[in-house]
Amino acid sequence: MNRIAIVGGKLQGVEAAYLSKKAGLQTVLIDKEENVPARGLVDRFICCDILKKESMLIHELKKVDFVLPALEDQEALKVLTELSKRYDIKLAFDLDAYSISSSKKMSDALMLENGIPAPRYYPHCKAPYIAKPSFGSGSDGVKYIHTEAEMEEFLENAPDIENYVIQEFLSGRSYSIEVIGKPGNYKTYEITELFMDEIYDCKRVIAPVTISDKMKSRFSELAIKLANILRLEGIMDVEVIEHEGELKVLEVDARIPSQTPTVVYHASGVNLIEEIRDCICGRKVKKIPVKTEKKYVSYEHLLIDSQCIKAQGEHIMSDANRLELLTHFCGADEVLTDYKLGDRVFRGTFINVSETKEELEKKRKMMIEEICRLQGGKLEFLDSSPLY
């Protein structure tokens, strides 16, 4: 089993293509747009619209061992699910679980029903608040609301207010975990820590995390409980915030995530694409051996010009055309970047791996110095954080 079709060439597609290559899989990327970020990371590219159900597309899907959707277009996902049932195509996706997880209102109601700790809803809580669109992922439409007066103004002026979820804002460190499997047979993986930019988009991911073994076990239990509630078949990631010593679930997403699986891979040696393949293609989800020594990993997005280096959320990478994977570029172990020789403005996802936390920070410092040298002088490093 060594062939995968990845449908969707943006951020999730980049993740899937990167890890598929690490697993030694032959990769086919399918997208309706020509210059998507993941195109430079795969063996073959097919430009077509899934919704048209062309015979050529169906022929290609039949030739691979499994298909991994890496997009959030509901209509396209429905078509892929329909084709997989009609033509017996292995599909690494659970439409039922995704339909619930993609709606914050539906997933939050399910968590409340089943006693999963989560932020309280307005008006049953106090300011500050966080308002998010019920559908969609990432930072689009997220708004931090400081006071009751701002809340009143937001309720009066926000378009489509009925499509927003408004909850208490909880401060604390954010973590993510993946769970893979089928009902009664789930496995969780390395926990990662998330860092946000000023618009609440994830700019950096690290592992391993510095939380107690008790809290790690609690997080794994919560993720598996959620997977069982959704009767998940495939992969899901769960994001939490540690607030006053308790983990509160912020969101669940029953689809391949971006960013965190690469960090899991470098920190633990476990490739989640291989785990998905084994789950979907009929193998048991094998127990993951516990490593006594983990690697320290930093995965971060940087936008670089002639004056500064900006650490920003992954939205800057979705604006790129074809990305390339460079090794030892600007001192980093690996970089997914749109850089071309002579460019003065470029962006990249910089990946560094070390044996110790101290070595990792030293490597990151040297990387910044190398970027400055490439740009011909000292650059200002801007590391934005949420406005709260």
C-alpha positions in Angstrom: 0.0 0.0 0.0 2.0 2.9 -1.2 -0.3 5.3 -3.2 -2.4 8.1 -1.8 -4.6 10.7 -3.5 -4.8 14.0 -1.6 -7.8 16.1 -2.4 -7.1 19.8 -1.7 -3.8 21.6 -2.1 -3.9 24.3 0.6 -2.7 24.1 4.2 -4.1 20.6 5.1 -2.9 19.4 1.7 0.6 20.7 2.4 0.6 18.7 5.7 -0.7 15.5 4.0 1.8 15.8 1.1 4.8 16.5 3.4 4.0 13.5 5.7 3.2 11.2 2.8 6.6 11.9 1.3 8.2 11.1 4.7 6.3 7.8 4.7 7.6 7.0 1.2 4.1 7.1 -0.5 3.5 8.0 -4.1 1.4 11.1 -4.0 -1.3 12.4 -6.4 -2.7 15.9 -5.6 -6.2 16.9 -6.9 -7.4 20.5 -6.8 -9.5 22.8 -9.0 -6.9 25.6 -8.8 -3.5 25.4 -10.6 -1.0 27.0 -8.2 -1.9 25.7 -4.8 0.8 25.5 -2.1 1.0 21.7 -2.0 1.6 21.3 -5.7 5.4 21.4 -5.4 5.5 18.7 -2.8 3.8 15.8 -4.7 4.6 13.4 -7.5 1.6 14.2 -9.7 -1.0 17.0 -9.9 -4.4 16.8 -11.4 -6.4 20.0 -11.9 -10.1 19.3 -11.8 -13.3 20.1 -10.0 -14.5 17.3 -7.7 -18.1 18.4 -8.1 -18.1 17.6 -11.8 -17.5 13.8 -11.1 -15.5 13.4 -14.3 -14.7 9.9 -15.4 -11.0 10.7 -15.5 -11.1 11.7 -11.9 -12.9 8.5 -10.8 -10.4 6.4 -12.8 -7.5 8.1 -10.9 -9.2 7.6 -7.5 -9.7 3.9 -8.2 -5.9 3.5 -8.9 -4.7 4.7 -5.4 -4.8 2.7 -2.2 -6.7 5.4 -0.3 -8.0 9.0 -0.7 -7.4 11.7 1.9 -9.6 14.8 1.7 -7.6 17.8 2.8 -10.2 20.5 2.4 -13.3 21.9 4.1 -15.7 22.3 1.2 -18.9 20.6 2.4 -20.2 19.9 -1.2 -16.9 18.4 -2.3 -16.7 16.2 0.8 -20.2 14.9 0.1 -19.3 14.1 -3.5 -16.1 12.2 -2.3 -18.1 10.3 0.2 -20.7 9.4 -2.5 -18.0 8.3 -4.9 -16.2 6.2 -2.3 -19.4 4.2 -1.6 -20.3 3.8 -5.2 -16.9 2.7 -6.4 -15.5 1.0 -3.3 -12.8 3.6 -2.9 -11.0 3.7 0.5 -11.7 7.2 1.9 -9.9 8.5 4.9 -12.7 10.7 6.1 -15.8 10.5 8.2 -18.5 12.8 6.8 -20.9 12.2 9.8 -18.3 13.1 12.4 -17.1 16.0 10.4 -20.6 17.5 9.9 -20.9 17.7 13.7 -17.4 18.9 14.4 -17.5 21.6 11.7 -20.4 23.3 13.5 -19.3 24.8 16.9 -22.9 24.9 18.0 -23.5 21.2 17.3 -20.2 20.0 18.7 -20.6 22.3 21.8 -24.1 20.9 22.4 -22.8 17.4 22.2 -20.0 18.2 24.7 -22.4 19.8 27.1 -24.7 16.7 26.9 -21.8 14.4 27.7 -20.1 16.4 30.5 -17.0 17.5 28.5 -15.5 20.6 30.2 -15.7 23.6 27.8 -16.0 27.4 28.1 -19.4 28.7 29.2 -21.8 30.4 26.8 -22.9 34.0 26.9 -24.9 35.3 28.8 -24.1 32.6 31.5 -20.6 34.0 32.1 -18.8 37.3 32.6 -16.6 39.5 30.3 -14.2 39.2 28.6 -15.7 37.1 25.8 -14.6 35.4 22.6 -16.9 35.3 19.5 -16.4 32.8 16.7 -18.4 31.9 13.6 -20.1 28.5 14.2 -18.8 27.1 10.9 -15.2 27.2 9.6 -11.8 26.7 11.1 -8.8 28.9 11.8 -9.0 32.5 12.9 -11.5 33.9 10.4 -14.1 36.0 12.1 -12.8 35.5 15.6 -13.3 38.6 17.9 -12.1 39.3 21.4 -14.7 41.3 23.4 -13.3 43.1 26.5 -16.3 44.5 28.3 -20.1 44.3 28.6 -20.4 47.6 26.7 -18.4 46.1 23.8 -20.6 43.1 24.0 -23.8 45.2 23.6 -22.2 47.0 20.6 -21.2 43.7 19.0 -24.7 42.2 19.4 -26.2 45.3 17.8 -23.8 45.6 14.8 -22.5 42.1 14.0 -23.9 40.7 10.7 -25.4 37.2 11.0 -25.2 37.2 14.8 -27.2 34.0 14.9 -24.3 32.2 13.3 -21.9 33.2 16.0 -20.8 31.3 19.1 -20.1 33.6 22.0 -18.3 32.2 25.1 -16.3 33.3 28.1 -12.7 34.1 27.2 -10.3 31.8 29.1 -6.6 32.6 29.5 -4.0 29.9 29.6 -1.8 27.7 27.4 -3.3 26.0 24.4 -2.7 22.3 23.5 -3.7 20.0 20.7 -3.9 16.2 20.4 -4.8 13.8 17.5 -6.9 10.7 17.9 -7.2 8.0 15.2 -9.3 4.9 15.0 -12.7 3.4 14.9 -15.3 2.9 17.6 -13.8 0.8 20.4 -10.3 1.1 19.0 -8.8 4.6 19.4 -5.2 5.9 19.9 -3.9 9.3 20.8 -0.6 10.8 20.0 2.0 13.3 21.0 0.5 16.5 22.6 1.6 19.8 21.0 1.5 23.3 22.3 0.0 26.1 20.2 1.0 29.8 20.1 -1.3 32.4 18.5 -0.7 35.7 16.6 -2.7 38.9 17.1 -5.7 37.5 15.1 -5.8 34.2 17.1 -4.2 32.2 14.2 -1.6 29.7 15.1 1.9 31.0 14.4 4.1 28.3 16.2 3.7 24.8 17.4 6.2 23.0 19.7 6.6 19.6 21.4 7.1 18.1 23.8 4.9 20.0 26.2 5.7 20.7 29.8 2.5 19.5 31.6 2.1 16.8 34.2 1.6 13.1 33.3 -1.8 13.3 35.0 -2.9 16.1 32.7 -1.5 14.3 29.7 -3.6 11.2 30.6 -6.7 13.4 31.2 -6.2 15.0 27.7 -6.0 11.6 26.1 -9.1 10.4 27.9 -11.1 13.5 26.8 -10.0 13.0 23.2 -11.0 9.3 23.1 -14.3 10.1 24.8 -15.1 12.6 22.2 -14.1 10.2 19.4 -16.4 7.6 20.9 -19.3 10.1 21.2 -18.8 11.0 17.5 -18.3 7.4 16.5 -15.3 8.6 14.6 -13.8 6.5 11.8 -10.5 8.1 10.9 -8.7 11.1 12.4 -9.7 14.0 14.6 -7.8 16.7 16.5 -8.9 18.3 19.8 -7.8 21.7 21.0 -7.9 22.6 24.7 -6.9 25.4 26.9 -5.4 24.9 30.4 -7.3 27.3 32.6 -6.8 27.3 36.4 -5.4 23.8 36.4 -8.2 22.3 34.2 -8.4 21.4 30.6 -11.3 23.0 28.7 -12.1 21.8 25.2 -12.1 24.7 22.7 -12.9 22.8 19.5 -12.8 19.4 17.7 -12.1 18.9 14.0 -12.8 15.5 12.4 -10.4 15.9 9.5 -6.6 15.9 8.9 -5.3 19.0 10.7 -2.4 21.2 9.5 0.7 22.0 11.5 0.5 19.6 14.4 1.0 16.3 12.6 4.4 17.4 11.4 5.4 18.3 14.9 4.2 14.9 16.2 6.3 13.2 13.5 9.5 15.0 14.4 9.0 14.8 18.2 7.9 11.1 18.4 8.8 9.5 15.1 5.1 8.6 14.5 3.8 9.5 11.1 0.0 10.1 11.3 -0.5 9.5 7.6 0.8 5.9 8.1 -1.6 5.6 11.1 -4.5 6.9 9.0 -3.7 4.4 6.2 -3.5 1.5 8.6 -6.8 2.5 10.2 -8.7 3.0 6.9 -7.2 0.1 5.0 -8.2 -2.4 7.7 -5.2 -2.8 10.0 -5.6 -2.4 13.7 -4.4 0.9 15.1 -1.1 -0.3 16.6 0.1 0.7 20.0 2.6 3.4 19.9 5.8 2.6 21.7 6.6 5.1 24.4 9.9 6.8 23.8 11.9 7.7 26.8 13.7 10.4 24.9 11.7 12.7 22.6 13.0 15.3 20.2 12.4 19.0 20.8 10.6 20.5 17.9 9.7 24.1 16.8 7.4 24.7 13.8 6.8 28.4 12.9 5.6 30.6 10.1 7.7 33.6 9.2 7.0 36.4 6.7 10.2 38.1 5.6 11.0 41.3 3.8 13.9 43.7 3.6 13.1 45.3 6.9 11.7 42.7 9.3 10.9 39.1 10.1 7.3 38.7 11.2 6.1 35.6 13.1 2.5 35.2 12.0 -0.3 32.7 11.8 -0.5 30.0 9.1 -2.8 32.3 7.0 0.4 33.7 5.5 1.2 30.3 4.0 -2.2 29.9 2.4 -1.4 33.0 0.4 1.6 31.3 -1.2 1.7 29.7 -4.6 3.7 26.4 -4.9 5.8 25.7 -1.9 9.1 23.8 -2.0 10.8 21.8 0.8 14.3 23.1 1.4 16.8 21.5 3.8 19.3 23.6 5.9 17.9 26.8 4.4 18.9 29.8 6.6 20.1 27.4 9.3 16.8 25.7 9.7 16.5 21.9 9.4 13.7 22.2 6.9 11.7 25.0 5.4 8.5 24.9 3.4 8.8 28.1 1.4 7.9 30.1 -1.7 11.4 31.6 -1.7 13.2 31.8 -5.1 16.8 32.9 -5.5 17.0 36.7 -5.2 13.6 37.2 -3.6 13.5 40.1 -1.1 10.0 39.2 0.2 9.1 35.6 0.9 7.4 33.4 3.5 8.2 30.0 5.1 7.3 27.4 7.6 10.6 26.9 9.5 11.1 23.5 11.2 13.9 22.8 13.7 14.6 19.7 15.7 17.1 19.2 18.5 17.9 16.9 21.4 17.3 19.5 24.1 15.2 22.6 24.6 18.4 24.7 25.0 19.8 23.4 21.7 16.5 24.1 20.0 16.5 27.8 21.1 20.1 28.2 20.1 19.3 26.8 16.6 16.4 29.2 16.3 18.6 32.1 17.2 21.1 31.2 14.6 18.3 30.8 12.1 17.2 34.4 12.6 20.8 35.5 12.2 21.1 33.6 8.9 17.8 35.1 7.6 19.3 38.6 8.4 22.4 37.7 6.5 20.4 36.5 3.5 18.5 39.8 3.4 21.7 41.8 3.7 21.5 43.4 7.2 19.9 43.4 10.6 16.2 42.9 10.5 13.6 43.6 13.2 11.9 40.5 14.6 8.2 41.1 15.1 6.5 38.4 17.2 2.8 39.3 17.4 0.5 37.9 20.1 -3.2 38.1 20.8 -4.4 41.6 21.6 -5.8 40.6 25.0 
